[in-house]
């Protein structure tokens, strides 16, 4: 005879949902559902504007995202499994390669950015 699956056991074996800390800023630059689906396209477009056009400001800059979403405890978006970027990317099984070049910490007055492209 066929036994019905144990729903409780199946629920307990599910991958935990990402834990996302509240952002430091107010309202995000776009609706959260839109950002979840399109953030990579927006960041790539901003990257192209920056690299090809020298435009370092913009609504979807990585620096602005990190400034808002860096953890209150670690100051980073990717330092621990509970940090903003790391949490969702681990859940989706997507490798983050942004921070091989870019700083994952929000710059503070006491801690300037790692790379400065301006004049010394």
Protein Blocks (a to p, Z undefined) as FASTA:
>chain_A
ZZdddfklmmmmpccdddddddfblcdfbdfklmmmmmmmmmmmmmmmmmmnopabdfkb
fklmmmmmpcfklopaklpmkbmklmmmmmnopacfklmmbccbdcdfklccfbdcbdZZ
